Amino acid sequence: HIGMEWLRSHPTESKELLDMLTTVVIEYMAEQVESGAHMLQLFEAMGMMIEEPEFGEFAMPCLEKIASELKGRYPDVPLMVFSRGASFAN
C-alpha cells in the first residue's frame, strides 16, 4: 500500500502532517460541541490500511491526543472513538 510506504519512508513528515490534522480535528469537534452536539464520534476510517506497529506509532497517538483534549474541554460530553478494521486498537 502506498500509505504504508509513505509512513515508512517519511516518518518525520508523516508525524508533522498528522499533528496538523490532529489539531484541525480537535478544533472541528470542539466547534460541534459549541454548536450544540450532545455526543461526539471520532471515526478513523483507514485503520484497516495501517499495520499494527505503524498504527501504534502514527495513528494511536493522534486518536489519544484528540480524545484527551476533547475530554479535558468537555468532560460531560460522551466521546466514542472507532477505528474501522483495526481490532487491535480496542
Contact map, one row per residue, 1 for C-alpha under 8 A:
111110000000000000000000000000000000000000000000100000000000000000000000000000000000000000
111111000000000000000000000000000000000000000000000000000000000000000000000000000000000000
111111100000000000000000000000000000000000000000110000000000000000000000000000000000000000
111111110000000000000000000000000000000000000000111000000000000000000000000000000000000000
111111111000000000000000000000000000000000000000000000000000000000000000000000000000000000
011111111110010000000000000000000000000000000000000000000000000000000000000000000000000000
001111111110010000000000000000000000000000000000000001000000000000000000000000000000000000
000111111110000000000000000000000000000000000000000000000000000000000000000000000000000000
000011111110000000000000000000000000000000000000000000000000000000000000000000000000000000
000001111111110000000000000000000000000000000000000000000000000000000000000000000000000000
000001111111111000000000000000000000000000000000000000000000000000000000000000000000000000
000000000111111100000000000000000000000000000000000000000000000000000000000000000000000000
000000000111111110000000000000000000000000000000000000000000000000000000000000000000000000
000001100111111111000000000000000000000000000000000000000100000000000000000000000000000000
000000000011111111100000000000000000000000000000000000000100000000000000000000000000000000
000000000001111111110000000000000000000000000000000000000000000000000000000000000000000000
000000000000111111111000000000000000000000000000000000000000000000000000000000000000000000
000000000000011111111100000000000000000000000000000000000100010000000000000000000000000000
000000000000001111111110000000000000000000000000000000000000010000000000000000000000000000
000000000000000111111111000000000000000000000000000000000000000000000000000000000000000000
000000000000000011111111100000000000000000000000000000000000000000000000000000000000000000
000000000000000001111111110000000000000000000000000000000000011011000000000000000000000000
000000000000000000111111111000000000000000000000000000000000000001000000000000000000000000
000000000000000000011111111100000000000000000000000000000000000000000000000000000000000000
000000000000000000001111111110000000000000000000000000000000000001000000000000000000000000
000000000000000000000111111111000000000000000000000000000000000001001100000000000000000000
000000000000000000000011111111100000000000000000000000000000000000000000000000000000000000
000000000000000000000001111111110000000000000000000000000000000000000000000000000000000000
000000000000000000000000111111111000000100000000000000000000000000000100000000000000000000
000000000000000000000000011111111100000000000000000000000000000000000100000000000000000000
000000000000000000000000001111111110000000000000000000000000000000000000000000000000000000
000000000000000000000000000111111111100000000000000000000000000000000000000000000000000000
000000000000000000000000000011111111111100000000000000000000000000000000000000000000000000
000000000000000000000000000001111111100000000000000000000000000000000000000000000000000000
000000000000000000000000000000111111100000000000000000000000000000000000000000000000000000
000000000000000000000000000000011111110000000000000000000000000000000000000000000000000000
000000000000000000000000000000011111111100000000000000000000000000000000000000000000000000
000000000000000000000000000000001001111100000000000000000000000000000000000011000000000000
000000000000000000000000000000001000111110000000000000000000000000000000000011110000000000
000000000000000000000000000010001000111111000000000000000000000000000000000011110000000000
000000000000000000000000000000000000001111100000000000000000000000000000000000111100000000
000000000000000000000000000000000000000111110000000000000000000000000000000000111100000000
000000000000000000000000000000000000000011111000000000000000000000000000000000001111000000
000000000000000000000000000000000000000001111110000000000000000000000000000000001111000000
000000000000000000000000000000000000000000111111000000000000000000000000000000000011000000
000000000000000000000000000000000000000000011111110000000000000000000000000000000011100000
000000000000000000000000000000000000000000011111110000100000000000000000000000000011110000
000000000000000000000000000000000000000000001111111000000000000000000000000000000001110000
101100000000000000000000000000000000000000000111111000000000000000000000000000000000000000
001100000000000000000000000000000000000000000111111101100000000000000000000000000000000000
000100000000000000000000000000000000000000000001111111100000000000000000000000000000000000
000000000000000000000000000000000000000000000000011111110000000000000000000000000000010100
000000000000000000000000000000000000000000000000001111111000000000000000000000000000000000
000000100000000000000000000000000000000000000000011111111110000000000000000000000000000000
000000000000000000000000000000000000000000000010011111111111000000000000000000000000000000
000000000000000000000000000000000000000000000000000111111111100000000000000000000000000000
000000000000000000000000000000000000000000000000000011111111100000000000000000000000000000
000000000000011001000000000000000000000000000000000001111111110000000000000000000000000000
000000000000000000000000000000000000000000000000000001111111111000000000000000000000000000
000000000000000000000000000000000000000000000000000000111111111100000000000000000000000010
000000000000000000000000000000000000000000000000000000011111111110000000000000000000000000
000000000000000001100100000000000000000000000000000000000111111111000000000000000000000000
000000000000000000000100000000000000000000000000000000000011111111100000000000001000000000
000000000000000000000000000000000000000000000000000000000001111111110000000000000000000000
000000000000000000000100000000000000000000000000000000000000111111111000000000000000000000
000000000000000000000110110000000000000000000000000000000000011111111100000000000000000000
000000000000000000000000000000000000000000000000000000000000001111111110000000101000000000
000000000000000000000000000000000000000000000000000000000000000111111111000000000000000000
000000000000000000000000010000000000000000000000000000000000000011111111100000000000000000
000000000000000000000000010011000000000000000000000000000000000001111111111000000000000000
000000000000000000000000000000000000000000000000000000000000000000111111111110100000000000
000000000000000000000000000000000000000000000000000000000000000000011111111000000000000000
000000000000000000000000000000000000000000000000000000000000000000001111111000000000000000
000000000000000000000000000000000000000000000000000000000000000000000111111110000000000000
000000000000000000000000000000000000000000000000000000000000000000000111111111000000000000
000000000000000000000000000000000000000000000000000000000000000000000010011111000000000000
000000000000000000000000000000000000011100000000000000000000000000000010011111100000000000
000000000000000000000000000000000000011100000000000000000000000000000000001111110000000000
000000000000000000000000000000000000001111000000000000000000000000100010000011111000000000
000000000000000000000000000000000000001111000000000000000000000000000000000001111100000000
000000000000000000000000000000000000000011110000000000000000001000100000000000111110000000
000000000000000000000000000000000000000011110000000000000000000000000000000000011111000000
000000000000000000000000000000000000000000111110000000000000000000000000000000001111111010
000000000000000000000000000000000000000000111111000000000000000000000000000000000111111000
000000000000000000000000000000000000000000000111000000000000000000000000000000000011111000
000000000000000000000000000000000000000000000011000100000000000000000000000000000011111111
000000000000000000000000000000000000000000000000000000000000000000000000000000000011111111
000000000000000000000000000000000000000000000000000100000000000000000000000000000000011111
000000000000000000000000000000000000000000000000000000000001000000000000000000000010011111
000000000000000000000000000000000000000000000000000000000000000000000000000000000000011111
